């Protein structure tokens, strides 16, 4: 879908919704394409139980386990368990 700059300004939220639904939105200035409105691609993985989690930071498995162990120890020391 092509829209003028004026239309894009006037109907911005509707156009963002359409882009998030998969429609290609091209913004034109005097008939020339100048920009697109498109959704941000997110890296989300589905975990067990239907909950979503962000992609894990880039580190080795050993570093990840150490951070996990440290957080668990801090939580246990706080008296919440």
NORBEL-V813012 format. One record per pair of residues at least 6 apart in sequence whose ideal C-beta (glycine too) atoms are under 7 Angstrom apart, sorted by sequence separation. I is the first residue (numbers start at 1). GAP is how many residues later the second one is. D is the distance in whole Angstrom. If there is no record, write none. Layout:
i->[I | I]
gap->[GAP | GAP]
d->[D | D]
//
This chain:
i->[19 | 28 | 46 | 47 | 75 | 8 | 18 | 26 | 27 | 27 | 44 | 45 | 56 | 27 | 15 | 26 | 27 | 44 | 45 | 25 | 3 | 25 | 43 | 19 | 8 | 19 | 20 | 19 | 16 | 1 | 3 | 5 | 15 | 1 | 1 | 2 | 3 | 4 | 5 | 3 | 2]
gap->[6 | 6 | 6 | 6 | 6 | 7 | 7 | 7 | 7 | 8 | 8 | 8 | 8 | 9 | 10 | 10 | 10 | 10 | 10 | 11 | 12 | 12 | 12 | 18 | 19 | 19 | 19 | 20 | 21 | 22 | 22 | 22 | 22 | 23 | 24 | 24 | 24 | 24 | 24 | 25 | 26]
d->[5 | 6 | 6 | 5 | 7 | 6 | 6 | 5 | 6 | 4 | 5 | 6 | 7 | 7 | 5 | 6 | 7 | 7 | 6 | 6 | 7 | 4 | 5 | 5 | 5 | 5 | 5 | 6 | 6 | 6 | 7 | 6 | 5 | 7 | 6 | 5 | 6 | 6 | 5 | 7 | 5]
//
